Amino acid sequence: MIRSSGPTSILALALLLGSSAAHAAIPVYGYKVVHVYPHDTGAYTEGLFYKDGYLYESTGETGESTVRKVELRSGEVVQRYNVPPQYFGEGIVDWKDHLVQLTWQSQIGFVYDLTSFKLQHTFTYPGEGWALTRDNQHLYMSDGSSVLRILDPESLTATGSIMVTADGVPVTRLNELEWVKGEIYANVWMTSRIARIDPATGHVVGWIDLSGLLDVNKLPDPSNDVLNGIAYDARHDRLFVTGKRWPKLFEIKLVKQHTP
């Protein structure tokens, strides 16, 4: 309890609370398009990352799921692995000389040789698999909930979790993930927003609003062909985004809009 001794104290308290509220507000970022690249409209994008000049992409849909190595500027698929048809491919990430892929509801993941895409072994996990990213020590996995799982990159078992909240409210439908400058970027499925997450606290420290980037209503299946796919080129500080069956992949720069 805070005791007030008069009008001066009440004014000071009001200023303090106002300052705290302003400090707690989550900033919103817009975007500036830097470059536009072609993207295969047959790619139902579930996972995406950038490495050594190429995009690596996992696509979904049962019977159509793939892992791909894609030339950035042309959008040409230079290497491809067809996932067995009974599996719905989901997120991917690289770890050392391996590529790790999730599946949606089969509770099984695949580990490939990063160079050849040859399957090395499988692993299992409870629940659904949505997306993966990593820092230098851990993998981070989304499953459609507000909780990100922390995985040991060698054993691929869960070692912890992160509850993601915005203004104290859990943020659900966390989808495709990317590690960007110490934060986890997460597409929020079925929205035009990306959450910027502090992995130490789980707090959303920024929203990226990509409204207007591409008119999904002009796509064949706008209810499903939504924003999903984030890749970051750390060496050149380039951020790429795309969506499921989108004809374009965008390199963007963030522009701070306002603090609500």
DRENVOLO-415473 format. One line per field, with one value per residue: residue in three letters; residue number from 1; z, y, x of N, C-alpha, C in turn. Coordinates in Angstrom, 3 decimals, padded with zeros to 6 digits, m for minus. Layout:
tiza [ALA|...]
bati [NUM|...]
n_z [Z|...]
n_y [Y|...]
n_x [X|...]
ca_z [Z|...]
ca_y [Y|...]
ca_x [X|...]
c_z [Z|...]
c_y [Y|...]
c_x [X|...]
end
This chain:
tiza [MET|ILE|ARG|SER|SER|GLY|PRO|THR|SER|ILE|LEU|ALA|LEU|ALA|LEU|LEU|LEU|GLY|SER|SER|ALA|ALA|HIS|ALA|ALA|ILE|PRO|VAL|TYR|GLY|TYR|LYS|VAL|VAL|HIS|VAL|TYR|PRO|HIS|ASP|THR|GLY|ALA|TYR|THR|GLU|GLY|LEU|PHE|TYR|LYS|ASP|GLY|TYR|LEU|TYR|GLU|SER|THR|GLY|GLU|THR|GLY|GLU|SER|THR|VAL|ARG|LYS|VAL|GLU|LEU|ARG|SER|GLY|GLU|VAL|VAL|GLN|ARG|TYR|ASN|VAL|PRO|PRO|GLN|TYR|PHE|GLY|GLU|GLY|ILE|VAL|ASP|TRP|LYS|ASP|HIS|LEU|VAL|GLN|LEU|THR|TRP|GLN|SER|GLN|ILE|GLY|PHE|VAL|TYR|ASP|LEU|THR|SER|PHE|LYS|LEU|GLN|HIS|THR|PHE|THR|TYR|PRO|GLY|GLU|GLY|TRP|ALA|LEU|THR|ARG|ASP|ASN|GLN|HIS|LEU|TYR|MET|SER|ASP|GLY|SER|SER|VAL|LEU|ARG|ILE|LEU|ASP|PRO|GLU|SER|LEU|THR|ALA|THR|GLY|SER|ILE|MET|VAL|THR|ALA|ASP|GLY|VAL|PRO|VAL|THR|ARG|LEU|ASN|GLU|LEU|GLU|TRP|VAL|LYS|GLY|GLU|ILE|TYR|ALA|ASN|VAL|TRP|MET|THR|SER|ARG|ILE|ALA|ARG|ILE|ASP|PRO|ALA|THR|GLY|HIS|VAL|VAL|GLY|TRP|ILE|ASP|LEU|SER|GLY|LEU|LEU|ASP|VAL|ASN|LYS|LEU|PRO|ASP|PRO|SER|ASN|ASP|VAL|LEU|ASN|GLY|ILE|ALA|TYR|ASP|ALA|ARG|HIS|ASP|ARG|LEU|PHE|VAL|THR|GLY|LYS|ARG|TRP|PRO|LYS|LEU|PHE|GLU|ILE|LYS|LEU|VAL|LYS|GLN|HIS|THR|PRO]
bati [1|2|3|4|5|6|7|8|9|10|11|12|13|14|15|16|17|18|19|20|21|22|23|24|25|26|27|28|29|30|31|32|33|34|35|36|37|38|39|40|41|42|43|44|45|46|47|48|49|50|51|52|53|54|55|56|57|58|59|60|61|62|63|64|65|66|67|68|69|70|71|72|73|74|75|76|77|78|79|80|81|82|83|84|85|86|87|88|89|90|91|92|93|94|95|96|97|98|99|100|101|102|103|104|105|106|107|108|109|110|111|112|113|114|115|116|117|118|119|120|121|122|123|124|125|126|127|128|129|130|131|132|133|134|135|136|137|138|139|140|141|142|143|144|145|146|147|148|149|150|151|152|153|154|155|156|157|158|159|160|161|162|163|164|165|166|167|168|169|170|171|172|173|174|175|176|177|178|179|180|181|182|183|184|185|186|187|188|189|190|191|192|193|194|195|196|197|198|199|200|201|202|203|204|205|206|207|208|209|210|211|212|213|214|215|216|217|218|219|220|221|222|223|224|225|226|227|228|229|230|231|232|233|234|235|236|237|238|239|240|241|242|243|244|245|246|247|248|249|250|251|252|253|254|255|256|257|258|259|260]
n_z [000.000|m000.794|000.917|000.914|001.422|000.675|m001.926|m003.508|m003.266|m004.434|m007.076|m007.770|m007.598|m009.639|m011.880|m011.753|m012.124|m014.673|m016.120|m015.778|m017.126|m019.736|m020.192|m020.186|m022.435|m025.556|m028.277|m031.744|m034.955|m038.326|m041.771|m044.354|m047.688|m049.044|m051.016|m053.490|m054.082|m056.180|m055.320|m054.936|m055.836|m055.307|m052.906|m049.773|m047.282|m044.311|m042.745|m042.552|m043.238|m043.524|m044.976|m045.736|m048.266|m049.331|m049.158|m046.952|m046.951|m045.629|m046.636|m046.343|m046.161|m046.510|m048.347|m050.064|m048.905|m048.503|m048.264|m048.995|m050.777|m051.729|m054.242|m053.583|m055.184|m057.633|m056.892|m057.532|m057.003|m055.899|m054.680|m053.340|m051.164|m050.917|m048.561|m046.923|m047.962|m046.013|m044.065|m042.722|m043.351|m041.249|m039.319|m039.762|m038.937|m038.846|m037.423|m036.624|m038.797|m039.605|m040.524|m039.077|m038.895|m038.199|m037.920|m038.354|m036.855|m036.351|m034.402|m034.800|m035.766|m038.175|m038.918|m041.016|m043.176|m043.686|m046.054|m048.061|m047.739|m046.973|m045.074|m041.682|m039.050|m036.909|m034.508|m031.590|m030.171|m027.850|m028.627|m031.009|m033.820|m034.867|m035.487|m035.712|m034.340|m033.514|m031.141|m030.245|m028.466|m027.911|m029.247|m030.272|m030.098|m031.513|m030.894|m031.570|m029.392|m026.583|m025.542|m025.890|m026.547|m025.181|m026.559|m026.243|m028.462|m029.322|m028.247|m028.764|m026.973|m024.680|m022.566|m021.160|m021.018|m022.452|m021.560|m023.479|m023.384|m023.789|m022.461|m020.156|m021.024|m022.380|m025.523|m028.141|m030.828|m031.882|m034.471|m037.224|m036.572|m035.819|m034.947|m034.094|m033.549|m030.756|m030.013|m030.291|m033.144|m034.058|m036.182|m035.823|m036.221|m038.791|m038.678|m039.519|m038.145|m036.519|m033.621|m031.444|m029.310|m026.047|m025.089|m022.511|m020.711|m021.919|m022.632|m024.977|m026.740|m028.821|m031.671|m035.044|m037.693|m040.566|m042.319|m045.470|m046.940|m048.797|m050.782|m049.734|m050.465|m053.155|m053.725|m054.493|m052.314|m049.904|m047.174|m046.170|m047.292|m045.845|m044.157|m043.345|m042.516|m041.835|m042.222|m041.454|m042.306|m040.693|m041.063|m043.011|m042.060|m042.925|m043.301|m044.083|m045.293|m045.936|m047.236|m047.140|m050.133|m051.384|m054.056|m053.827|m052.042|m049.471|m048.704|m045.899|m044.002|m040.673|m039.414|m036.943|m035.701|m033.727|m030.205|m028.574]
n_y [m001.205|002.276|005.218|008.401|011.759|014.112|016.509|016.900|014.498|012.791|013.707|013.099|010.322|009.746|010.597|008.798|006.313|006.740|006.983|004.405|002.901|003.809|002.938|000.228|m000.312|m002.006|m001.677|m001.044|m002.125|m001.192|m001.714|m001.526|m002.300|m003.757|m005.462|m007.597|m010.971|m013.892|m016.512|m019.881|m020.776|m023.218|m023.950|m024.688|m023.049|m023.926|m023.960|m022.005|m020.868|m019.032|m019.625|m019.348|m018.070|m019.287|m020.118|m022.293|m024.404|m025.741|m027.483|m027.990|m029.992|m033.045|m035.670|m033.930|m032.763|m031.284|m030.856|m028.208|m026.641|m023.425|m021.086|m017.757|m015.322|m016.124|m017.861|m020.474|m023.955|m025.779|m028.086|m030.903|m032.746|m035.227|m035.650|m038.598|m039.644|m039.902|m038.048|m034.730|m032.116|m029.848|m027.253|m026.362|m026.475|m025.719|m027.528|m027.669|m029.962|m030.909|m031.079|m030.407|m031.494|m031.019|m032.756|m032.356|m033.637|m036.180|m036.740|m037.194|m036.538|m035.607|m036.089|m034.865|m035.135|m032.134|m031.356|m033.338|m033.986|m036.484|m038.839|m039.246|m040.057|m040.539|m038.870|m038.514|m036.748|m035.348|m034.275|m031.620|m030.578|m027.524|m025.334|m024.455|m022.944|m021.604|m020.763|m020.377|m022.443|m023.821|m025.391|m024.086|m024.655|m024.469|m025.271|m024.531|m023.540|m021.223|m021.707|m022.097|m024.693|m025.631|m027.231|m029.734|m029.667|m031.899|m034.333|m033.812|m033.623|m032.196|m029.580|m027.465|m024.672|m021.853|m019.520|m017.511|m014.202|m011.249|m008.167|m009.525|m011.438|m014.651|m015.535|m017.173|m019.646|m019.501|m019.665|m020.133|m019.694|m017.569|m016.805|m013.706|m011.388|m011.914|m012.148|m013.981|m014.271|m014.674|m015.870|m015.164|m017.293|m017.057|m014.333|m011.027|m010.434|m010.450|m011.624|m010.259|m011.754|m011.865|m014.153|m014.683|m013.918|m014.427|m012.425|m010.464|m008.110|m006.457|m005.786|m006.739|m005.412|m006.568|m005.892|m005.443|m006.202|m008.304|m008.997|m011.344|m012.100|m012.278|m014.638|m018.195|m019.682|m018.020|m018.286|m020.135|m019.619|m018.003|m015.474|m016.742|m017.574|m016.800|m015.580|m014.970|m013.250|m013.063|m012.173|m010.154|m008.628|m008.978|m009.324|m011.630|m012.374|m014.378|m016.232|m018.913|m020.541|m018.143|m015.843|m014.323|m013.442|m011.373|m008.995|m007.073|m003.999|m002.932|m000.524|001.707|002.286|003.194|003.591|001.959]
n_x [000.846|000.481|000.871|m000.657|000.258|m000.856|m001.871|000.457|001.830|m000.033|m000.033|002.612|002.529|000.710|002.174|004.288|002.988|001.984|004.330|005.367|003.453|003.780|006.343|005.941|004.454|004.157|006.257|005.480|006.381|006.692|007.466|009.954|010.296|013.094|014.218|012.756|012.167|011.738|009.420|008.523|005.334|004.303|005.251|004.395|005.041|006.648|008.924|011.933|015.182|018.276|021.444|024.781|024.451|022.199|018.702|017.063|014.351|011.381|008.552|004.995|001.970|000.386|001.738|002.972|005.139|008.368|011.970|014.097|016.778|017.394|018.114|018.669|018.295|017.154|015.169|015.261|015.046|017.646|018.306|016.622|014.535|012.162|009.778|008.592|005.329|003.334|003.743|003.436|005.292|007.101|008.666|012.196|015.716|019.214|021.933|025.181|026.531|024.114|020.631|017.588|014.266|010.802|007.625|004.074|001.722|002.562|004.368|007.039|010.379|012.927|016.367|018.755|021.646|023.266|024.491|023.999|021.317|020.645|018.872|019.574|018.782|015.879|013.721|011.631|008.808|006.445|003.082|002.302|004.353|005.660|007.545|011.090|014.039|017.308|019.926|023.337|023.524|021.154|018.159|014.998|011.576|008.345|004.893|002.379|001.113|001.289|003.706|007.151|009.359|012.495|015.183|017.715|020.349|021.748|020.666|018.043|015.972|013.600|014.627|013.710|011.392|009.634|007.324|005.350|004.349|002.314|001.977|001.307|m000.497|m000.947|000.506|m000.727|m000.628|001.922|004.190|006.235|009.704|012.532|015.863|017.005|019.337|019.584|016.944|013.840|012.038|008.683|006.216|002.796|000.341|m002.092|m002.281|m001.061|001.175|004.381|005.867|008.270|010.348|011.674|013.950|014.794|012.829|010.406|008.738|006.921|008.574|008.271|006.202|005.915|004.329|003.083|001.111|m000.404|001.786|001.590|m001.204|m003.175|m005.667|m005.726|m004.606|m004.868|m005.950|m006.790|m007.401|m005.668|m003.186|m001.174|000.845|003.978|007.073|010.289|013.525|016.947|019.841|022.590|025.190|025.086|023.068|020.326|016.864|014.399|011.129|008.236|005.376|002.938|002.784|003.246|003.987|006.205|009.195|010.278|012.766|013.197|013.341|013.000|010.716|010.083|006.904|004.878|004.179|001.762]
ca_z [000.000|m000.808|001.660|000.360|002.453|000.179|m003.380|m004.156|m003.332|m005.395|m008.402|m008.005|m007.837|m010.976|m012.853|m011.686|m012.759|m016.097|m016.679|m015.804|m018.177|m021.022|m020.328|m020.383|m023.722|m026.520|m029.532|m032.985|m036.077|m039.689|m042.606|m045.652|m048.559|m049.610|m052.261|m053.692|m054.770|m056.517|m054.401|m055.578|m055.362|m054.889|m051.606|m048.614|m046.402|m042.892|m042.087|m043.434|m042.683|m044.497|m044.622|m046.765|m049.574|m049.774|m048.260|m046.732|m046.759|m045.427|m047.063|m045.742|m046.829|m046.589|m049.709|m050.846|m048.064|m049.001|m047.747|m050.189|m050.782|m052.740|m054.600|m053.154|m056.198|m058.695|m056.335|m058.078|m056.068|m056.374|m054.028|m052.822|m050.596|m050.761|m047.298|m047.138|m048.174|m044.862|m043.105|m042.999|m042.930|m040.527|m039.210|m039.896|m038.442|m038.986|m036.248|m037.096|m040.177|m039.741|m040.680|m038.243|m039.360|m037.462|m038.628|m037.660|m035.843|m036.290|m033.234|m035.239|m036.471|m039.007|m038.930|m042.306|m043.460|m044.229|m047.412|m049.025|m047.387|m046.681|m043.749|m040.739|m038.040|m036.493|m033.073|m031.269|m029.195|m027.617|m029.151|m032.391|m034.188|m035.746|m036.023|m035.003|m034.562|m032.579|m030.881|m030.282|m027.444|m027.797|m030.250|m029.745|m030.866|m031.265|m031.106|m031.762|m028.134|m026.129|m024.909|m026.728|m025.884|m025.339|m026.816|m026.356|m029.906|m029.610|m027.944|m029.246|m025.901|m024.054|m021.330|m020.519|m021.817|m022.335|m021.719|m024.194|m023.012|m024.172|m021.415|m019.194|m021.629|m023.231|m026.977|m028.715|m032.271|m032.290|m035.584|m037.728|m035.648|m036.273|m033.958|m034.672|m032.635|m029.359|m029.816|m031.116|m033.935|m034.268|m036.852|m035.121|m037.309|m039.234|m038.529|m040.271|m037.144|m035.979|m032.244|m031.058|m027.977|m025.232|m024.645|m021.073|m019.942|m022.670|m022.913|m026.308|m026.588|m030.005|m032.709|m036.423|m038.411|m041.995|m043.084|m046.777|m047.632|m049.959|m050.697|m049.794|m051.071|m054.573|m053.849|m054.721|m051.076|m048.958|m045.766|m045.783|m047.848|m044.960|m043.784|m042.553|m043.014|m041.453|m042.315|m041.134|m042.699|m039.638|m041.557|m043.757|m041.390|m043.856|m042.794|m045.167|m044.888|m047.015|m046.759|m047.759|m051.553|m051.865|m055.246|m053.553|m050.766|m049.287|m047.765|m045.309|m042.872|m039.731|m039.187|m035.739|m035.988|m032.568|m028.984|m028.261]
ca_y [000.000|003.551|006.229|009.742|012.797|015.358|016.648|016.739|013.066|012.191|014.051|012.326|008.939|009.682|010.684|007.546|005.261|007.048|006.654|002.950|002.383|004.110|002.080|m001.160|m000.477|m002.775|m000.927|m001.670|m001.805|m001.454|m002.265|m000.970|m003.371|m003.477|m006.237|m008.626|m012.133|m014.867|m017.628|m020.932|m020.804|m024.575|m024.186|m024.388|m022.798|m024.229|m023.617|m021.229|m020.189|m018.609|m020.092|m019.357|m017.638|m020.020|m020.343|m023.672|m024.287|m026.941|m027.255|m028.898|m030.725|m034.488|m036.135|m032.918|m032.121|m031.346|m030.011|m027.612|m025.621|m022.508|m019.940|m016.588|m014.328|m016.695|m018.694|m021.827|m025.044|m026.428|m029.395|m031.193|m034.061|m035.448|m036.308|m039.683|m039.019|m039.956|m037.012|m033.325|m031.465|m028.573|m026.406|m026.880|m025.672|m026.391|m027.646|m028.208|m030.449|m031.579|m030.323|m031.032|m031.162|m031.515|m033.014|m031.692|m034.401|m037.560|m036.841|m037.698|m035.584|m036.189|m035.447|m035.105|m034.536|m030.817|m031.238|m034.272|m034.214|m037.903|m039.047|m039.856|m040.769|m039.889|m038.665|m038.353|m035.718|m035.340|m033.148|m031.207|m029.863|m026.394|m024.619|m024.543|m022.033|m021.920|m019.876|m021.176|m023.487|m024.527|m025.273|m023.621|m025.319|m024.077|m026.355|m023.934|m022.980|m020.046|m022.184|m022.564|m025.703|m025.534|m028.572|m030.005|m029.872|m033.205|m035.401|m033.336|m033.744|m030.913|m029.273|m026.337|m024.059|m020.405|m019.072|m016.234|m013.338|m009.840|m007.462|m010.514|m012.363|m015.636|m015.382|m018.515|m019.856|m019.164|m020.556|m020.128|m019.008|m017.192|m016.120|m012.450|m010.462|m012.222|m012.301|m014.972|m013.756|m015.738|m015.591|m015.543|m017.919|m016.463|m012.886|m010.373|m009.953|m011.228|m011.263|m010.245|m012.356|m011.941|m015.552|m014.776|m013.683|m014.798|m011.256|m009.852|m006.784|m005.687|m006.399|m006.320|m005.440|m006.715|m005.643|m004.833|m006.696|m009.034|m009.172|m012.788|m012.331|m012.546|m015.977|m019.199|m020.171|m016.992|m018.667|m020.966|m019.112|m016.860|m015.135|m017.758|m017.784|m015.744|m015.994|m013.848|m013.319|m012.294|m011.567|m008.936|m008.003|m008.978|m010.038|m012.087|m012.929|m014.846|m016.921|m020.189|m020.434|m016.771|m015.730|m013.445|m013.396|m009.973|m008.528|m005.872|m003.294|m002.559|000.901|001.856|003.058|003.915|002.825|002.103]
ca_x [000.000|001.192|000.132|m000.536|000.256|m001.424|m001.971|001.761|002.123|m000.951|000.468|003.836|002.131|000.109|003.253|005.035|002.203|001.937|005.641|005.500|002.580|004.410|007.517|005.515|003.791|004.954|006.389|005.042|007.259|006.275|008.530|010.310|010.755|014.415|014.295|011.731|012.713|010.693|009.182|007.743|003.954|003.992|005.889|003.551|006.180|006.511|010.184|012.797|016.357|019.293|022.781|025.836|023.982|021.016|017.580|016.641|012.910|010.576|007.176|004.038|000.907|000.590|001.970|003.665|006.143|009.746|013.045|014.684|017.826|016.879|018.950|017.906|017.914|016.315|014.122|015.419|015.326|018.861|018.388|015.283|014.260|010.729|009.444|007.631|004.024|002.419|004.115|003.203|006.519|006.988|009.845|013.554|016.834|020.511|022.779|026.459|026.426|022.830|019.393|016.560|012.914|009.648|006.371|002.974|000.985|003.065|005.245|008.334|011.213|013.967|017.681|019.397|022.941|022.975|025.022|023.399|019.912|020.429|018.301|020.509|017.999|014.639|013.536|010.217|008.453|004.999|002.329|002.504|005.565|005.358|008.705|012.363|015.157|018.388|021.050|024.566|023.508|019.883|017.108|013.719|010.523|006.963|003.934|001.067|000.641|002.030|004.934|008.248|010.188|013.946|015.684|019.136|020.545|022.333|019.708|016.741|014.998|013.274|015.338|013.057|010.336|009.453|005.948|005.379|003.237|002.322|001.223|000.843|m001.452|m000.257|000.389|m000.855|m000.446|003.293|004.485|007.616|010.601|013.876|016.697|017.480|020.003|019.283|015.505|013.157|010.933|007.700|004.952|001.575|m000.410|m003.346|m002.240|000.009|002.126|005.490|006.215|009.680|010.285|012.881|013.988|015.079|011.608|009.219|007.915|006.951|009.177|007.937|005.382|006.177|003.066|003.361|m000.112|m000.213|002.978|001.073|m002.645|m003.425|m006.980|m005.515|m004.043|m005.911|m006.561|m006.351|m007.570|m004.527|m001.929|m000.937|002.211|004.685|008.420|011.232|014.927|017.828|021.244|023.254|026.429|024.778|021.927|019.199|015.699|013.537|009.834|007.368|004.196|002.603|002.458|003.377|004.832|007.332|009.891|010.639|013.781|012.616|013.936|011.948|010.502|009.270|005.692|004.366|003.995|000.326]
c_z [000.000|m000.110|001.058|001.475|001.923|m001.318|m004.097|m004.326|m004.341|m006.819|m008.740|m008.320|m009.239|m012.057|m012.912|m012.405|m014.264|m016.784|m016.802|m016.927|m019.543|m021.264|m020.683|m021.746|m024.722|m027.826|m030.740|m034.121|m037.387|m040.481|m043.829|m046.491|m049.223|m050.955|m052.300|m054.539|m055.137|m055.486|m055.067|m054.991|m055.023|m053.518|m050.480|m047.414|m044.936|m042.109|m043.069|m042.644|m043.802|m044.029|m045.852|m048.170|m050.087|m048.704|m048.145|m046.287|m046.579|m045.836|m046.513|m046.727|m046.961|m048.048|m050.574|m050.096|m048.597|m048.077|m048.962|m049.854|m051.978|m052.977|m054.375|m054.313|m057.260|m058.159|m056.800|m056.973|m056.597|m055.733|m053.326|m052.275|m050.394|m049.484|m047.589|m047.067|m046.989|m043.860|m043.632|m042.448|m042.251|m040.435|m039.347|m039.267|m038.714|m037.628|m036.664|m038.533|m040.413|m039.992|m039.954|m038.717|m038.453|m038.432|m037.740|m036.527|m035.674|m035.102|m033.574|m035.983|m037.212|m038.892|m040.208|m042.282|m044.176|m045.681|m048.417|m048.877|m047.154|m045.247|m042.864|m039.669|m037.726|m034.987|m032.823|m030.233|m028.991|m028.259|m030.595|m032.579|m035.166|m036.332|m035.132|m035.315|m033.530|m032.272|m030.924|m029.299|m027.475|m029.099|m029.543|m030.681|m030.499|m031.577|m031.282|m030.514|m027.821|m025.504|m025.972|m025.932|m026.173|m025.467|m026.744|m027.817|m030.277|m029.398|m028.481|m028.250|m025.251|m022.745|m020.578|m021.424|m021.541|m022.558|m022.324|m023.850|m023.580|m023.193|m020.449|m019.743|m022.521|m024.709|m027.592|m030.220|m032.739|m033.335|m035.985|m036.893|m036.329|m035.149|m034.618|m033.566|m031.170|m029.022|m030.678|m031.821|m034.221|m035.054|m035.923|m036.194|m037.522|m038.952|m039.417|m039.339|m036.818|m034.568|m032.072|m029.583|m027.297|m024.683|m023.141|m020.234|m020.607|m023.028|m024.384|m026.137|m027.814|m030.918|m034.055|m037.198|m039.910|m042.845|m044.413|m047.544|m048.899|m049.755|m050.872|m050.415|m052.565|m054.811|m053.971|m053.461|m049.936|m047.483|m045.257|m046.225|m047.124|m044.742|m042.941|m043.180|m042.706|m041.568|m042.090|m041.551|m041.729|m040.151|m042.247|m043.203|m042.347|m043.290|m043.955|m044.594|m046.129|m046.397|m047.535|m049.180|m052.059|m053.117|m055.014|m052.155|m050.638|m048.326|m047.230|m044.250|m041.965|m039.544|m037.985|m036.032|m034.787|m031.356|m028.546|m026.816]
c_y [001.240|004.579|007.598|010.766|014.106|015.399|016.433|015.274|012.367|012.463|013.241|010.876|008.776|009.727|009.392|006.433|005.480|006.702|005.156|002.351|002.617|003.203|000.658|m001.398|m001.162|m001.995|m001.748|m001.180|m002.104|m001.940|m001.393|m002.122|m002.947|m004.175|m007.220|m009.736|m013.079|m015.984|m018.609|m020.979|m022.221|m024.908|m023.726|m024.225|m023.056|m023.867|m022.927|m020.740|m019.926|m019.108|m020.067|m019.075|m018.324|m019.983|m021.843|m023.606|m025.663|m026.605|m028.342|m029.497|m032.204|m034.922|m035.157|m032.294|m032.338|m030.591|m029.510|m026.696|m024.722|m021.368|m018.663|m015.749|m014.871|m017.440|m020.142|m022.824|m025.836|m027.809|m029.649|m032.607|m034.170|m036.255|m037.443|m039.173|m039.042|m038.835|m035.610|m032.560|m030.131|m027.916|m027.129|m025.917|m026.446|m026.458|m028.386|m028.691|m031.213|m030.568|m031.091|m030.555|m031.785|m031.973|m032.543|m032.536|m035.826|m037.809|m037.470|m036.589|m036.309|m035.385|m035.867|m034.606|m033.210|m030.676|m032.095|m034.433|m035.696|m038.053|m039.798|m040.674|m039.968|m039.670|m038.430|m037.254|m035.777|m034.127|m032.829|m030.536|m028.760|m025.781|m024.787|m023.331|m022.366|m020.690|m020.756|m022.341|m024.365|m024.447|m024.808|m024.114|m024.751|m025.253|m025.833|m023.310|m021.685|m020.422|m022.627|m023.576|m025.423|m026.956|m028.619|m030.352|m031.214|m034.327|m035.093|m033.625|m032.383|m030.751|m028.103|m025.782|m022.566|m020.104|m017.673|m015.434|m011.939|m009.109|m008.448|m011.545|m013.352|m015.389|m016.778|m018.478|m019.354|m020.171|m020.426|m019.206|m018.634|m016.457|m014.890|m011.560|m010.670|m012.323|m013.445|m014.268|m014.915|m015.219|m015.990|m015.999|m017.259|m014.964|m012.343|m009.862|m010.977|m010.715|m011.301|m010.617|m012.315|m013.361|m015.711|m014.672|m014.225|m013.621|m010.837|m008.419|m005.914|m006.496|m005.870|m006.509|m005.446|m006.589|m004.980|m005.318|m007.460|m009.230|m010.657|m013.086|m012.605|m013.930|m017.011|m019.640|m019.220|m017.368|m019.506|m020.393|m017.830|m016.621|m016.251|m018.014|m016.596|m016.320|m014.760|m014.166|m012.440|m011.564|m010.233|m008.202|m007.857|m009.856|m010.353|m012.648|m013.380|m015.524|m018.192|m019.964|m018.993|m016.740|m014.908|m013.687|m011.987|m009.820|m007.195|m005.272|m002.862|m001.047|001.050|002.766|003.884|002.997|003.013|002.513]
c_x [000.871|000.329|000.390|m000.608|m000.303|m001.421|m000.660|002.105|001.234|m000.481|001.709|003.519|001.546|001.177|004.051|004.296|002.110|003.229|005.822|004.669|003.200|005.593|007.107|004.880|004.725|005.047|005.968|005.938|006.546|007.478|008.762|010.842|012.063|014.583|013.134|012.334|011.572|010.618|008.236|006.335|003.479|004.544|004.969|004.484|005.854|007.777|011.102|013.998|017.352|020.648|023.685|025.300|022.734|019.926|017.338|015.186|012.286|009.156|006.266|003.062|001.284|000.704|002.736|004.835|007.554|010.682|013.811|015.853|017.530|017.858|018.134|017.408|016.969|015.103|014.202|015.740|016.516|019.059|017.060|015.235|012.752|010.471|008.458|006.195|003.069|002.678|003.829|004.415|006.272|008.369|011.175|014.552|018.113|021.193|024.047|026.284|025.122|021.713|018.303|015.191|011.860|008.564|005.235|002.383|001.484|003.980|006.597|009.074|012.322|015.251|018.392|020.839|022.677|023.426|024.258|021.889|019.619|019.942|019.289|019.777|016.744|014.657|012.057|010.027|006.945|004.346|002.667|003.863|005.223|006.625|009.924|013.234|016.217|019.232|022.295|024.571|022.268|019.091|015.838|012.630|009.161|006.043|002.516|000.478|001.394|003.368|005.936|009.061|011.655|014.482|017.198|019.429|021.148|021.322|018.313|015.625|014.794|014.030|014.711|011.983|010.271|007.975|005.973|004.132|003.439|001.416|000.577|m000.127|m000.710|m000.533|000.383|m000.611|000.924|003.731|005.948|008.501|011.910|014.590|017.310|018.038|019.582|017.808|014.984|012.004|009.983|006.509|003.801|000.597|m001.760|m003.424|m001.131|001.096|003.203|005.761|007.725|009.747|011.656|012.963|014.250|013.807|010.355|008.339|008.041|007.437|008.941|007.038|005.835|004.884|003.358|002.106|000.228|000.991|002.605|m000.426|m002.975|m004.783|m006.878|m004.909|m005.165|m006.649|m006.193|m006.497|m006.402|m003.185|m001.512|000.554|002.822|006.049|009.298|012.641|015.795|019.255|022.021|024.487|026.176|023.560|020.746|018.083|014.768|012.238|009.069|006.160|003.957|002.080|002.484|004.256|006.096|007.906|010.461|011.810|013.283|013.536|012.781|011.921|009.608|008.096|005.255|004.381|002.562|000.092]
end
